[in-house]
Amino acid sequence: MKRFPAQFAAVRQLFRYRVYRRILLSFSALVIGLMLLVSLLLARVYSMYSASQLTAYSQVMMSQRVYGTDLLWEEMESLASAIYTNSDALAFLTQRDDDKIIKYHAGQVLAKYKALYSFIQNITLVNASAGQSASTLNYGDDLSFFQEHADESRVVWKARIISAPSFRYQNLPVLSMVYPLRSGACGIIIDIDQKHLQSLLQFSDVAADA
C-alpha cells in the first residue's frame, strides 16, 4: 500500500519537466482533434444515409396517388400557374440574354411565393434557351436537372438530394416537381421538403383507415 504514494510522487516529479508536459498536451490535442474529425465524418455519413432512405421512401410513396398527394399536386399546379402569370417572372423566362436586373426581380418574385409555403425548400425559374436560372437557393445544378427531366407534354417529378455547396451546410432531400413551358425551353422547378411529404402521406394513410 505504501508503494502507490511513492509511484505518484515519481509521476509528479516526471511531469515537472517542461518537455514531458508539452508532449502530453500535444498528444492530448491530437487525440481530441482526431475524435472530433471522426465524429463529424460519421455524422455526415449518417446524414447522407438517412437522406437516401427518405428519398427512396418518397419515390415509392409518391407514385401511389392518395388523397394527400392529390391535394399537393393541385396546390403546386396553382402555384406554378401564378408564377407563370407574374410579369417579372415572365420577363425572365422570355429574355434572350443575361440581364441582372430582370434576374433580380424574378428572384424577388420567387422568394415571395416561397414564403407562402413552409414546406417548399426552393423554387427555380429556368430559361434553357438563354442558359440561365433564377433560384431562391442558387445551388447551381438546377439548369442541368431541368434539361434532363423536362418533358413538354407533362409535369415531371423526382425525389432527389440537393448537394450542399460546402461541408458546413446540410444536404436537402427534396421532391422536385418540374413544370415545363414552351416545349421544354423554360419552366419552373418546385422543390418540396421530403419530410413534409412523408408526414403528408402518413396523414393520408390514417385518413384512409378512418
C-alpha positions as CSV (number, residue, x, y, z in Angstrom):
1,M,0.0,0.0,0.0
2,K,2.9,2.3,0.6
3,R,4.2,1.9,-2.9
4,F,1.4,4.0,-4.5
5,P,2.3,7.3,-2.9
6,A,5.9,6.8,-3.9
7,Q,4.8,6.0,-7.5
8,F,2.6,9.0,-7.7
9,A,5.4,11.1,-6.4
10,A,7.6,9.8,-9.1
11,V,5.0,10.7,-11.8
12,R,4.6,14.2,-10.4
13,Q,8.4,14.5,-10.4
14,L,8.5,13.4,-14.0
15,F,5.9,15.9,-15.2
16,R,7.7,18.8,-13.6
17,Y,9.9,18.8,-16.7
18,R,8.5,21.1,-19.5
19,V,9.3,18.7,-22.3
20,Y,7.0,16.0,-20.8
21,R,4.2,18.4,-20.3
22,R,4.5,19.6,-23.9
23,I,4.4,16.1,-25.2
24,L,1.4,15.2,-23.1
25,L,-0.5,18.4,-24.2
26,S,0.4,17.8,-27.9
27,F,-0.7,14.1,-27.7
28,S,-4.0,15.1,-25.9
29,A,-4.8,17.8,-28.5
30,L,-4.1,15.3,-31.4
31,V,-6.4,12.6,-29.8
32,I,-9.2,15.2,-29.3
33,G,-8.8,16.5,-32.8
34,L,-9.0,13.0,-34.3
35,M,-12.1,12.2,-32.2
36,L,-13.8,15.4,-33.5
37,L,-12.9,14.6,-37.1
38,V,-14.2,11.1,-36.9
39,S,-17.4,12.3,-35.2
40,L,-18.0,14.8,-38.0
41,L,-17.4,12.2,-40.7
42,L,-19.7,9.7,-39.0
43,A,-22.4,12.4,-38.7
44,R,-22.0,13.3,-42.3
45,V,-22.3,9.6,-43.5
46,Y,-25.4,9.0,-41.3
47,S,-27.0,12.2,-42.7
48,M,-26.4,11.0,-46.3
49,Y,-27.7,7.6,-45.5
50,S,-30.9,9.0,-43.8
51,A,-31.4,11.3,-46.8
52,S,-31.1,8.4,-49.3
53,Q,-33.5,6.3,-47.3
54,L,-36.0,9.1,-47.2
55,T,-35.6,9.7,-50.9
56,A,-36.3,6.0,-51.7
57,Y,-39.4,6.1,-49.5
58,S,-40.7,9.3,-51.1
59,Q,-40.1,7.9,-54.6
60,V,-42.2,4.9,-53.9
61,M,-45.0,6.6,-51.9
62,M,-45.4,9.5,-54.3
63,S,-46.2,7.0,-57.1
64,Q,-49.3,6.0,-55.1
65,R,-51.9,8.7,-55.8
66,V,-53.6,9.2,-52.5
67,Y,-55.8,12.0,-51.1
68,G,-52.9,13.9,-49.6
69,T,-50.7,13.8,-52.7
70,D,-53.6,14.8,-55.0
71,L,-54.1,18.0,-52.9
72,L,-50.4,18.6,-53.1
73,W,-50.4,18.3,-56.9
74,E,-53.3,20.7,-57.2
75,E,-51.7,23.2,-54.8
76,M,-48.3,23.2,-56.6
77,E,-50.0,23.4,-60.0
78,S,-51.8,26.5,-58.9
79,L,-48.6,28.0,-57.6
80,A,-46.8,27.3,-60.8
81,S,-49.6,29.0,-62.8
82,A,-49.4,32.0,-60.5
83,I,-45.7,32.4,-61.1
84,Y,-46.1,32.0,-64.9
85,T,-48.6,34.9,-65.0
86,N,-46.3,37.2,-63.0
87,S,-44.8,39.9,-65.3
88,D,-41.4,39.8,-63.7
89,A,-41.2,36.0,-63.9
90,L,-42.4,36.1,-67.5
91,A,-39.8,38.7,-68.4
92,F,-37.0,36.3,-67.1
93,L,-38.5,33.3,-69.0
94,T,-38.6,35.2,-72.3
95,Q,-35.3,37.1,-72.2
96,R,-32.6,36.2,-74.7
97,D,-29.5,37.0,-72.7
98,D,-28.3,37.6,-69.2
99,D,-29.9,40.7,-67.6
100,K,-29.1,41.0,-63.9
101,I,-31.9,43.4,-63.2
102,I,-34.5,41.1,-64.7
103,K,-33.0,38.2,-62.8
104,Y,-33.1,40.1,-59.5
105,H,-36.8,41.0,-59.8
106,A,-37.5,37.4,-60.8
107,G,-35.7,36.2,-57.7
108,Q,-37.8,38.5,-55.5
109,V,-41.0,37.0,-57.0
110,L,-39.8,33.5,-56.2
111,A,-38.9,34.5,-52.6
112,K,-42.4,36.0,-52.2
113,Y,-44.1,32.8,-53.3
114,K,-41.8,30.5,-51.4
115,A,-42.7,32.4,-48.2
116,L,-46.3,31.2,-48.6
117,Y,-45.3,27.6,-48.0
118,S,-43.1,26.5,-45.2
119,F,-42.5,23.1,-46.8
120,I,-41.1,24.4,-50.0
121,Q,-37.3,24.3,-49.9
122,N,-36.6,26.0,-53.2
123,I,-38.2,27.5,-56.3
124,T,-36.3,27.9,-59.6
125,L,-37.1,29.6,-62.8
126,V,-35.2,28.1,-65.8
127,N,-34.7,29.8,-69.1
128,A,-33.0,27.0,-71.0
129,S,-32.8,28.9,-74.3
130,A,-30.7,31.6,-72.6
131,G,-28.8,29.0,-70.5
132,Q,-29.6,30.5,-67.1
133,S,-31.8,30.1,-64.0
134,A,-33.1,32.2,-61.1
135,S,-33.4,30.4,-57.8
136,T,-34.1,31.1,-54.1
137,L,-31.2,28.8,-53.1
138,N,-28.8,29.1,-56.1
139,Y,-27.3,25.7,-55.8
140,G,-26.1,25.8,-59.4
141,D,-27.3,22.5,-60.8
142,D,-31.0,23.4,-61.5
143,L,-30.4,24.1,-65.2
144,S,-28.9,20.7,-65.9
145,F,-31.5,19.0,-63.8
146,F,-34.3,20.8,-65.7
147,Q,-32.8,19.9,-69.1
148,E,-32.5,16.3,-68.1
149,H,-36.1,15.9,-66.8
150,A,-38.2,18.5,-68.6
151,D,-40.9,17.0,-70.8
152,E,-43.0,19.3,-72.9
153,S,-46.1,17.2,-72.6
154,R,-46.4,16.7,-68.8
155,V,-45.3,17.6,-65.4
156,V,-42.4,15.6,-64.1
157,W,-41.5,14.8,-60.5
158,K,-38.4,13.2,-59.0
159,A,-37.2,12.6,-55.4
160,R,-33.6,13.7,-55.2
161,I,-31.0,15.1,-52.8
162,I,-29.7,18.7,-53.4
163,S,-26.0,18.6,-52.6
164,A,-24.9,21.3,-50.1
165,P,-22.4,23.8,-51.5
166,S,-19.9,23.2,-48.7
167,F,-19.2,21.0,-45.7
168,R,-20.9,23.5,-43.3
169,Y,-24.3,23.1,-45.0
170,Q,-26.7,20.2,-44.9
171,N,-27.8,18.2,-48.0
172,L,-31.5,18.7,-48.7
173,P,-33.7,15.7,-49.6
174,V,-36.5,17.1,-51.8
175,L,-39.2,16.2,-54.2
176,S,-38.6,18.2,-57.3
177,M,-41.7,19.0,-59.4
178,V,-40.8,20.2,-62.9
179,Y,-43.3,22.4,-64.8
180,P,-42.1,22.9,-68.4
181,L,-43.3,25.8,-70.6
182,R,-42.9,26.4,-74.3
183,S,-41.8,22.9,-75.4
184,G,-39.3,22.5,-72.6
185,A,-37.4,25.7,-73.4
186,C,-38.1,27.1,-70.0
187,G,-40.0,26.2,-66.9
188,I,-40.3,26.1,-63.1
189,I,-38.8,23.7,-60.5
190,I,-40.5,23.5,-57.1
191,D,-38.5,21.6,-54.5
192,I,-40.6,20.2,-51.6
193,D,-39.3,19.1,-48.3
194,Q,-39.4,15.2,-48.3
195,K,-40.1,15.2,-44.5
196,H,-43.2,17.2,-45.1
197,L,-44.2,14.7,-47.9
198,Q,-43.6,11.8,-45.5
199,S,-45.9,13.3,-42.9
200,L,-48.4,14.1,-45.5
201,L,-48.5,10.6,-46.8
202,Q,-48.8,9.2,-43.2
203,F,-51.7,11.5,-42.6
204,S,-53.3,10.2,-45.8
205,D,-52.9,6.6,-44.6
206,V,-54.6,7.5,-41.3
207,A,-57.4,9.3,-43.1
208,A,-57.9,6.3,-45.4
209,D,-58.1,3.9,-42.5
210,A,-60.6,6.1,-40.7
